[in-house]
């Protein structure tokens, strides 16, 4: 169940998507790629340290 801060953030994103679609797309793009790239980097570091660079 989402808490009040989550609902506030959802409302904010809804408003941005309606009032400034370019800003919303920029936010989505940055968040999506930050998470996917960050996950790759973390996986690479774990592989280096624990798996002798094996994937």
PDB file of N, CA, C and O in Angstrom, chain B, residues numbered from 101:
ATOM      1  N   UNK B 101       0.845  -1.179   0.000  1.00  0.00           N
ATOM      2  CA  UNK B 101       0.000   0.000   0.000  1.00  0.00           C
ATOM      3  C   UNK B 101       0.893   1.245   0.000  1.00  0.00           C
ATOM      4  O   UNK B 101       1.745   1.374   0.879  1.00  0.00           O
ATOM      5  N   UNK B 102       0.729   2.146  -0.937  1.00  0.00           N
ATOM      6  CA  UNK B 102       1.584   3.323  -1.000  1.00  0.00           C
ATOM      7  C   UNK B 102       1.345   4.273   0.167  1.00  0.00           C
ATOM      8  O   UNK B 102       0.215   4.447   0.625  1.00  0.00           O
ATOM      9  N   UNK B 103       2.421   4.879   0.637  1.00  0.00           N
ATOM     10  CA  UNK B 103       2.272   5.856   1.718  1.00  0.00           C
ATOM     11  C   UNK B 103       1.997   7.245   1.128  1.00  0.00           C
ATOM     12  O   UNK B 103       1.919   7.405  -0.090  1.00  0.00           O
ATOM     13  N   UNK B 104       1.851   8.235   1.996  1.00  0.00           N
ATOM     14  CA  UNK B 104       1.462   9.574   1.524  1.00  0.00           C
ATOM     15  C   UNK B 104       2.546  10.208   0.653  1.00  0.00           C
ATOM     16  O   UNK B 104       2.227  10.934  -0.289  1.00  0.00           O
ATOM     17  N   UNK B 105       3.799   9.954   0.944  1.00  0.00           N
ATOM     18  CA  UNK B 105       4.881  10.525   0.120  1.00  0.00           C
ATOM     19  C   UNK B 105       4.860   9.925  -1.281  1.00  0.00           C
ATOM     20  O   UNK B 105       5.108  10.627  -2.262  1.00  0.00           O
ATOM     21  N   UNK B 106       4.565   8.637  -1.378  1.00  0.00           N
ATOM     22  CA  UNK B 106       4.466   7.987  -2.685  1.00  0.00           C
ATOM     23  C   UNK B 106       3.305   8.573  -3.472  1.00  0.00           C
ATOM     24  O   UNK B 106       3.436   8.841  -4.666  1.00  0.00           O
ATOM     25  N   UNK B 107       2.179   8.772  -2.815  1.00  0.00           N
ATOM     26  CA  UNK B 107       1.025   9.369  -3.491  1.00  0.00           C
ATOM     27  C   UNK B 107       1.318  10.812  -3.915  1.00  0.00           C
ATOM     28  O   UNK B 107       0.894  11.244  -4.987  1.00  0.00           O
ATOM     29  N   UNK B 108       2.042  11.552  -3.077  1.00  0.00           N
ATOM     30  CA  UNK B 108       2.432  12.923  -3.441  1.00  0.00           C
ATOM     31  C   UNK B 108       3.326  12.913  -4.680  1.00  0.00           C
ATOM     32  O   UNK B 108       3.156  13.737  -5.578  1.00  0.00           O
ATOM     33  N   UNK B 109       4.269  11.987  -4.727  1.00  0.00           N
ATOM     34  CA  UNK B 109       5.172  11.897  -5.875  1.00  0.00           C
ATOM     35  C   UNK B 109       4.392  11.504  -7.132  1.00  0.00           C
ATOM     36  O   UNK B 109       4.635  12.037  -8.214  1.00  0.00           O
ATOM     37  N   UNK B 110       3.464  10.576  -6.978  1.00  0.00           N
ATOM     38  CA  UNK B 110       2.620  10.186  -8.111  1.00  0.00           C
ATOM     39  C   UNK B 110       1.839  11.390  -8.637  1.00  0.00           C
ATOM     40  O   UNK B 110       1.764  11.607  -9.846  1.00  0.00           O
ATOM     41  N   UNK B 111       1.268  12.159  -7.739  1.00  0.00           N
ATOM     42  CA  UNK B 111       0.511  13.351  -8.138  1.00  0.00           C
ATOM     43  C   UNK B 111       1.416  14.349  -8.855  1.00  0.00           C
ATOM     44  O   UNK B 111       1.035  14.925  -9.875  1.00  0.00           O
ATOM     45  N   UNK B 112       2.608  14.545  -8.318  1.00  0.00           N
ATOM     46  CA  UNK B 112       3.565  15.458  -8.951  1.00  0.00           C
ATOM     47  C   UNK B 112       3.902  14.990 -10.364  1.00  0.00           C
ATOM     48  O   UNK B 112       3.877  15.791 -11.299  1.00  0.00           O
ATOM     49  N   UNK B 113       4.215  13.710 -10.533  1.00  0.00           N
ATOM     50  CA  UNK B 113       4.547  13.192 -11.864  1.00  0.00           C
ATOM     51  C   UNK B 113       3.364  13.301 -12.819  1.00  0.00           C
ATOM     52  O   UNK B 113       3.544  13.601 -14.000  1.00  0.00           O
ATOM     53  N   UNK B 114       2.171  13.061 -12.320  1.00  0.00           N
ATOM     54  CA  UNK B 114       0.985  13.230 -13.163  1.00  0.00           C
ATOM     55  C   UNK B 114       0.852  14.671 -13.633  1.00  0.00           C
ATOM     56  O   UNK B 114       0.557  14.922 -14.802  1.00  0.00           O
ATOM     57  N   UNK B 115       1.067  15.612 -12.732  1.00  0.00           N
ATOM     58  CA  UNK B 115       0.974  17.030 -13.102  1.00  0.00           C
ATOM     59  C   UNK B 115       2.052  17.404 -14.116  1.00  0.00           C
ATOM     60  O   UNK B 115       1.782  18.116 -15.084  1.00  0.00           O
ATOM     61  N   UNK B 116       3.270  16.921 -13.889  1.00  0.00           N
ATOM     62  CA  UNK B 116       4.356  17.225 -14.828  1.00  0.00           C
ATOM     63  C   UNK B 116       4.057  16.630 -16.193  1.00  0.00           C
ATOM     64  O   UNK B 116       4.275  17.274 -17.219  1.00  0.00           O
ATOM     65  N   UNK B 117       3.555  15.394 -16.204  1.00  0.00           N
ATOM     66  CA  UNK B 117       3.271  14.748 -17.500  1.00  0.00           C
ATOM     67  C   UNK B 117       2.189  15.497 -18.275  1.00  0.00           C
ATOM     68  O   UNK B 117       2.217  15.532 -19.506  1.00  0.00           O
ATOM     69  N   UNK B 118       1.248  16.090 -17.565  1.00  0.00           N
ATOM     70  CA  UNK B 118       0.186  16.850 -18.234  1.00  0.00           C
ATOM     71  C   UNK B 118       0.641  18.254 -18.643  1.00  0.00           C
ATOM     72  O   UNK B 118       0.301  18.734 -19.724  1.00  0.00           O
ATOM     73  N   UNK B 119       1.412  18.905 -17.768  1.00  0.00           N
ATOM     74  CA  UNK B 119       1.774  20.308 -17.985  1.00  0.00           C
ATOM     75  C   UNK B 119       3.085  20.502 -18.739  1.00  0.00           C
ATOM     76  O   UNK B 119       3.282  21.527 -19.392  1.00  0.00           O
ATOM     77  N   UNK B 120       3.980  19.524 -18.650  1.00  0.00           N
ATOM     78  CA  UNK B 120       5.294  19.655 -19.294  1.00  0.00           C
ATOM     79  C   UNK B 120       5.774  18.274 -19.742  1.00  0.00           C
ATOM     80  O   UNK B 120       6.665  17.693 -19.122  1.00  0.00           O
ATOM     81  N   UNK B 121       5.184  17.750 -20.816  1.00  0.00           N
ATOM     82  CA  UNK B 121       5.532  16.392 -21.256  1.00  0.00           C
ATOM     83  C   UNK B 121       7.023  16.196 -21.512  1.00  0.00           C
ATOM     84  O   UNK B 121       7.555  15.115 -21.259  1.00  0.00           O
ATOM     85  N   UNK B 122       7.700  17.223 -22.009  1.00  0.00           N
ATOM     86  CA  UNK B 122       9.138  17.083 -22.258  1.00  0.00           C
ATOM     87  C   UNK B 122       9.906  16.848 -20.961  1.00  0.00           C
ATOM     88  O   UNK B 122      10.831  16.036 -20.926  1.00  0.00           O
ATOM     89  N   UNK B 123       9.532  17.547 -19.906  1.00  0.00           N
ATOM     90  CA  UNK B 123      10.190  17.351 -18.609  1.00  0.00           C
ATOM     91  C   UNK B 123       9.920  15.948 -18.082  1.00  0.00           C
ATOM     92  O   UNK B 123      10.809  15.311 -17.518  1.00  0.00           O
ATOM     93  N   UNK B 124       8.689  15.466 -18.265  1.00  0.00           N
ATOM     94  CA  UNK B 124       8.357  14.120 -17.814  1.00  0.00           C
ATOM     95  C   UNK B 124       9.173  13.070 -18.569  1.00  0.00           C
ATOM     96  O   UNK B 124       9.695  12.133 -17.965  1.00  0.00           O
ATOM     97  N   UNK B 125       9.281  13.228 -19.880  1.00  0.00           N
ATOM     98  CA  UNK B 125      10.064  12.272 -20.685  1.00  0.00           C
ATOM     99  C   UNK B 125      11.531  12.322 -20.267  1.00  0.00           C
ATOM    100  O   UNK B 125      12.184  11.283 -20.173  1.00  0.00           O
ATOM    101  N   UNK B 126      12.048  13.511 -20.017  1.00  0.00           N
ATOM    102  CA  UNK B 126      13.431  13.652 -19.558  1.00  0.00           C
ATOM    103  C   UNK B 126      13.623  12.932 -18.229  1.00  0.00           C
ATOM    104  O   UNK B 126      14.606  12.214 -18.050  1.00  0.00           O
ATOM    105  N   UNK B 127      12.694  13.120 -17.297  1.00  0.00           N
ATOM    106  CA  UNK B 127      12.767  12.450 -15.992  1.00  0.00           C
ATOM    107  C   UNK B 127      12.745  10.938 -16.171  1.00  0.00           C
ATOM    108  O   UNK B 127      13.565  10.228 -15.589  1.00  0.00           O
ATOM    109  N   UNK B 128      11.808  10.447 -16.975  1.00  0.00           N
ATOM    110  CA  UNK B 128      11.690   9.003 -17.202  1.00  0.00           C
ATOM    111  C   UNK B 128      12.968   8.449 -17.822  1.00  0.00           C
ATOM    112  O   UNK B 128      13.498   7.434 -17.370  1.00  0.00           O
ATOM    113  N   UNK B 129      13.456   9.120 -18.854  1.00  0.00           N
ATOM    114  CA  UNK B 129      14.664   8.697 -19.556  1.00  0.00           C
ATOM    115  C   UNK B 129      15.841   8.630 -18.589  1.00  0.00           C
ATOM    116  O   UNK B 129      16.556   7.629 -18.547  1.00  0.00           O
ATOM    117  N   UNK B 130      16.044   9.700 -17.808  1.00  0.00           N
ATOM    118  CA  UNK B 130      17.167   9.734 -16.868  1.00  0.00           C
ATOM    119  C   UNK B 130      17.042   8.652 -15.806  1.00  0.00           C
ATOM    120  O   UNK B 130      18.027   7.988 -15.483  1.00  0.00           O
ATOM    121  N   UNK B 131      15.856   8.468 -15.264  1.00  0.00           N
ATOM    122  CA  UNK B 131      15.647   7.461 -14.231  1.00  0.00           C
ATOM    123  C   UNK B 131      15.860   6.065 -14.787  1.00  0.00           C
ATOM    124  O   UNK B 131      16.555   5.252 -14.177  1.00  0.00           O
ATOM    125  N   UNK B 132      15.267   5.779 -15.940  1.00  0.00           N
ATOM    126  CA  UNK B 132      15.382   4.451 -16.545  1.00  0.00           C
ATOM    127  C   UNK B 132      16.838   4.107 -16.823  1.00  0.00           C
ATOM    128  O   UNK B 132      17.302   3.026 -16.459  1.00  0.00           O
ATOM    129  N   UNK B 133      17.553   5.010 -17.461  1.00  0.00           N
ATOM    130  CA  UNK B 133      18.933   4.697 -17.821  1.00  0.00           C
ATOM    131  C   UNK B 133      19.863   4.741 -16.619  1.00  0.00           C
ATOM    132  O   UNK B 133      20.854   4.011 -16.586  1.00  0.00           O
ATOM    133  N   UNK B 134      19.574   5.567 -15.648  1.00  0.00           N
ATOM    134  CA  UNK B 134      20.396   5.574 -14.429  1.00  0.00           C
ATOM    135  C   UNK B 134      20.274   4.235 -13.718  1.00  0.00           C
ATOM    136  O   UNK B 134      21.271   3.692 -13.241  1.00  0.00           O
ATOM    137  N   UNK B 135      19.071   3.706 -13.645  1.00  0.00           N
ATOM    138  CA  UNK B 135      18.874   2.432 -12.971  1.00  0.00           C
ATOM    139  C   UNK B 135      19.488   1.289 -13.759  1.00  0.00           C
ATOM    140  O   UNK B 135      20.147   0.424 -13.183  1.00  0.00           O
ATOM    141  N   UNK B 136      19.280   1.273 -15.066  1.00  0.00           N
ATOM    142  CA  UNK B 136      19.816   0.161 -15.851  1.00  0.00           C
ATOM    143  C   UNK B 136      21.344   0.229 -15.912  1.00  0.00           C
ATOM    144  O   UNK B 136      22.008  -0.800 -15.791  1.00  0.00           O
ATOM    145  N   UNK B 137      21.898   1.401 -16.094  1.00  0.00           N
ATOM    146  CA  UNK B 137      23.352   1.533 -16.151  1.00  0.00           C
ATOM    147  C   UNK B 137      23.971   1.287 -14.781  1.00  0.00           C
ATOM    148  O   UNK B 137      25.005   0.630 -14.667  1.00  0.00           O
ATOM    149  N   UNK B 138      23.332   1.818 -13.744  1.00  0.00           N
ATOM    150  CA  UNK B 138      23.828   1.583 -12.383  1.00  0.00           C
ATOM    151  C   UNK B 138      23.823   0.114 -12.036  1.00  0.00           C
ATOM    152  O   UNK B 138      24.755  -0.382 -11.402  1.00  0.00           O
ATOM    153  N   UNK B 139      22.778  -0.590 -12.446  1.00  0.00           N
ATOM    154  CA  UNK B 139      22.710  -2.033 -12.193  1.00  0.00           C
ATOM    155  C   UNK B 139      23.815  -2.784 -12.907  1.00  0.00           C
ATOM    156  O   UNK B 139      24.391  -3.720 -12.353  1.00  0.00           O
ATOM    157  N   UNK B 140      24.111  -2.386 -14.120  1.00  0.00           N
ATOM    158  CA  UNK B 140      25.212  -3.015 -14.857  1.00  0.00           C
ATOM    159  C   UNK B 140      26.546  -2.766 -14.167  1.00  0.00           C
ATOM    160  O   UNK B 140      27.371  -3.672 -14.040  1.00  0.00           O
ATOM    161  N   UNK B 141      26.749  -1.532 -13.726  1.00  0.00           N
ATOM    162  CA  UNK B 141      28.004  -1.193 -13.071  1.00  0.00           C
ATOM    163  C   UNK B 141      28.166  -1.992 -11.777  1.00  0.00           C
ATOM    164  O   UNK B 141      29.243  -2.515 -11.495  1.00  0.00           O
ATOM    165  N   UNK B 142      27.097  -2.081 -11.002  1.00  0.00           N
ATOM    166  CA  UNK B 142      27.150  -2.848  -9.758  1.00  0.00           C
ATOM    167  C   UNK B 142      27.440  -4.312 -10.072  1.00  0.00           C
ATOM    168  O   UNK B 142      28.268  -4.939  -9.411  1.00  0.00           O
ATOM    169  N   UNK B 143      26.756  -4.858 -11.084  1.00  0.00           N
ATOM    170  CA  UNK B 143      27.002  -6.254 -11.470  1.00  0.00           C
ATOM    171  C   UNK B 143      28.437  -6.476 -11.906  1.00  0.00           C
ATOM    172  O   UNK B 143      29.036  -7.500 -11.578  1.00  0.00           O
ATOM    173  N   UNK B 144      28.983  -5.544 -12.629  1.00  0.00           N
ATOM    174  CA  UNK B 144      30.369  -5.664 -13.087  1.00  0.00           C
ATOM    175  C   UNK B 144      31.327  -5.646 -11.899  1.00  0.00           C
ATOM    176  O   UNK B 144      32.269  -6.437 -11.841  1.00  0.00           O
ATOM    177  N   UNK B 145      31.083  -4.744 -10.955  1.00  0.00           N
ATOM    178  CA  UNK B 145      31.952  -4.672  -9.769  1.00  0.00           C
ATOM    179  C   UNK B 145      31.863  -5.947  -8.943  1.00  0.00           C
ATOM    180  O   UNK B 145      32.876  -6.427  -8.435  1.00  0.00           O
ATOM    181  N   UNK B 146      30.669  -6.497  -8.804  1.00  0.00           N
ATOM    182  CA  UNK B 146      30.503  -7.750  -8.060  1.00  0.00           C
ATOM    183  C   UNK B 146      31.249  -8.876  -8.773  1.00  0.00           C
ATOM    184  O   UNK B 146      31.940  -9.676  -8.141  1.00  0.00           O
ATOM    185  N   UNK B 147      31.102  -8.926 -10.096  1.00  0.00           N
ATOM    186  CA  UNK B 147      31.798  -9.958 -10.868  1.00  0.00           C
ATOM    187  C   UNK B 147      33.310  -9.818 -10.713  1.00  0.00           C
ATOM    188  O   UNK B 147      34.013 -10.818 -10.567  1.00  0.00           O
ATOM    189  N   UNK B 148      33.811  -8.595 -10.743  1.00  0.00           N
ATOM    190  CA  UNK B 148      35.245  -8.373 -10.580  1.00  0.00           C
ATOM    191  C   UNK B 148      35.731  -8.872  -9.220  1.00  0.00           C
ATOM    192  O   UNK B 148      36.764  -9.535  -9.123  1.00  0.00           O
ATOM    193  N   UNK B 149      34.978  -8.548  -8.179  1.00  0.00           N
ATOM    194  CA  UNK B 149      35.418  -8.861  -6.825  1.00  0.00           C
ATOM    195  C   UNK B 149      35.176 -10.325  -6.431  1.00  0.00           C
ATOM    196  O   UNK B 149      36.019 -10.942  -5.779  1.00  0.00           O
ATOM    197  N   UNK B 150      34.042 -10.870  -6.822  1.00  0.00           N
ATOM    198  CA  UNK B 150      33.655 -12.184  -6.320  1.00  0.00           C
ATOM    199  C   UNK B 150      33.776 -13.313  -7.332  1.00  0.00           C
ATOM    200  O   UNK B 150      33.906 -14.476  -6.950  1.00  0.00           O
ATOM    201  N   UNK B 151      33.737 -12.986  -8.608  1.00  0.00           N
ATOM    202  CA  UNK B 151      33.672 -14.046  -9.613  1.00  0.00           C
ATOM    203  C   UNK B 151      34.872 -14.050 -10.551  1.00  0.00           C
ATOM    204  O   UNK B 151      34.812 -14.626 -11.637  1.00  0.00           O
ATOM    205  N   UNK B 152      35.949 -13.415 -10.140  1.00  0.00           N
ATOM    206  CA  UNK B 152      37.146 -13.345 -10.982  1.00  0.00           C
ATOM    207  C   UNK B 152      36.823 -12.850 -12.395  1.00  0.00           C
ATOM    208  O   UNK B 152      37.294 -13.414 -13.383  1.00  0.00           O
ATOM    209  N   UNK B 153      36.026 -11.808 -12.476  1.00  0.00           N
ATOM    210  CA  UNK B 153      35.643 -11.160 -13.740  1.00  0.00           C
ATOM    211  C   UNK B 153      34.756 -12.013 -14.655  1.00  0.00           C
ATOM    212  O   UNK B 153      34.586 -11.673 -15.825  1.00  0.00           O
ATOM    213  N   UNK B 154      34.192 -13.110 -14.147  1.00  0.00           N
ATOM    214  CA  UNK B 154      33.259 -13.905 -14.937  1.00  0.00           C
ATOM    215  C   UNK B 154      31.872 -13.297 -14.822  1.00  0.00           C
ATOM    216  O   UNK B 154      31.497 -12.778 -13.770  1.00  0.00           O
ATOM    217  N   UNK B 155      31.112 -13.365 -15.907  1.00  0.00           N
ATOM    218  CA  UNK B 155      29.752 -12.824 -15.863  1.00  0.00           C
ATOM    219  C   UNK B 155      28.743 -13.920 -15.635  1.00  0.00           C
ATOM    220  O   UNK B 155      27.544 -13.651 -15.569  1.00  0.00           O
TER     221      UNK B 155
END
